[in-house]
Amino acid sequence: MVKEKMRPLIFGEVLFDHFPDGTAVLGGAPFNVGWHLHAFGLKPLMISRIGNDDLGRKVETSMQKWGMDCSGLQRDNSRSTGTVQVTFHGGEPAYEIVDGVAYDFIDAALIPPLDGKWLLYHGSLALRHESSAAALNKLKRDFASSLFVDINLRRPWWQKDSIMDFIKGADWMKLNKGELTEIYPEADSNEERIRMLSHLVSEQIVLTGGEQGATAIATKHASRISVKPESATSITDTVGAGDAFCSVLMAGNLLQWPLDISMQRAQQFASAVVGIRGATSQDRDFYRHFTDIWAI
């Protein structure tokens, strides 16, 4: 049973990742998390904005076919649906992100009525413009019972002061080791950086490190749980691995799994996602494998 009937509320960008081979894959970190959570049967509501264009119609059609709730999806008649050009350097993805697109202008006035308790997830990319930042602040102020922050630092689309404001009040936060260093470049070690960040996050900081795995750090008493991917993991690309990890951590929070179980399952699912092209799959059997073994 979902804890206190809480539902996931996902805020942020939905876009198309364009790959070097000419393919385009629907994505955006918040969208990827929402897509996975719906496949797990947890009924997320996605708050985002798309253009009144072919790509926007593809977003809506894909969500409808997947069975997702589209009531939080806004349409913009003057701005295009988000796009990103993905390239790879040494096996790691790099992103050229188009500015001034629909998801930059999510309108607080168009947020649908929300009843009940919500676990609010958001990243940082969609907050680079004032309109979307104001919409998020409304959700945090009026509707969020719990807050999961997953920053995605993409230069030049972030400033430290605003990132700190968005982190404040988070119950959970996920970031990678590079992002931790970018936030606190003045610190001498990751241990010092974690201590500094712990003043802003009330429950858990989850620090990811790719093939080195991930560690969940309790901010109140500094206990730690670490996981590592299996050495036999087959990698197609690493796009969306962190989003996959987050989606399972959120599922564990909603379903009241013990943290060590959530971390193990999050690593297991992220290791499966790096074996497919892009961040999500439209193959329901891909997800059914996990919902069966996790008994969701």
Secondary structure, 3 states (H helix, E strand, C coil): CCHHHCEEEEECCCEEEECCCCCEEEECHHHHHHHHHHHCCCCCEEEEEEECCHHHHHHHHHHHHHCCECCCEEEECCCCCEEEEEEEECCEEEEEECCCCHHHHCCHHHCCCCCCCEEEEECCHHHCCHHHHHHHHHHHHHCEEEEEEECCCCCCCCCHHHHHHHHCCEEEEEEEHHHHHHHCCCCCCHHHHHHHHCCCEEEEEEEECHHHCEEEEECCCCCEEEECCCCCCCCCCCCCHHHHHHHHHHHHHHHCCCHHHHHHHHHHHHHHHCCCCCCCCCCHHHHHHHHHHCCC
